[in-house]
Amino acid sequence: PTGGDTVCGRVLVLGYSSSPRGVIYGEIYAADGALLAEGEGEGGAQGEYEPFFVGLNPEVEEETVALLSVYAVDLPTGAKIDQTAVPVTLYPAGDEACQ
């Protein structure tokens, strides 16, 4: 998704990456800071770029303003690096807003 998108049901994040261990993490947070979903996928590592896929399954029952964040982790410090975050509006799968 891109910033401001409406997402219905499962959130699919696709891209290319090269991270220290080849692992890409994804999280979705509600506006109040509650964690709605988290997951990880594998991409390239150590300068080799490869496609990655992260599937997230936020369980929402109504329209929910959220922040989708995808990042790698720096091995020595454990800090999030190369983080991209975009606001999205989530709806349950099958919601009429998704038709």
Rosetta blueprint (number, residue, H / E / L):
1 P L
2 T L
3 G L
4 G L
5 D L
6 T E
7 V E
8 C E
9 G L
10 R L
11 V E
12 L E
13 V E
14 L E
15 G E
16 Y E
17 S E
18 S E
19 S E
20 P L
21 R L
22 G L
23 V E
24 I E
25 Y E
26 G E
27 E E
28 I E
29 Y E
30 A E
31 A L
32 D L
33 G L
34 A L
35 L E
36 L E
37 A E
38 E E
39 G E
40 E E
41 G E
42 E E
43 G L
44 G E
45 A E
46 Q L
47 G L
48 E L
49 Y L
50 E E
51 P E
52 F E
53 F E
54 V E
55 G E
56 L E
57 N L
58 P L
59 E L
60 V L
61 E L
62 E L
63 E L
64 T E
65 V E
66 A E
67 L E
68 L E
69 S E
70 V E
71 Y E
72 A E
73 V E
74 D L
75 L L
76 P L
77 T L
78 G L
79 A L
80 K E
81 I E
82 D E
83 Q E
84 T E
85 A E
86 V E
87 P E
88 V E
89 T E
90 L E
91 Y E
92 P L
93 A L
94 G L
95 D L
96 E H
97 A H
98 C H
99 Q L
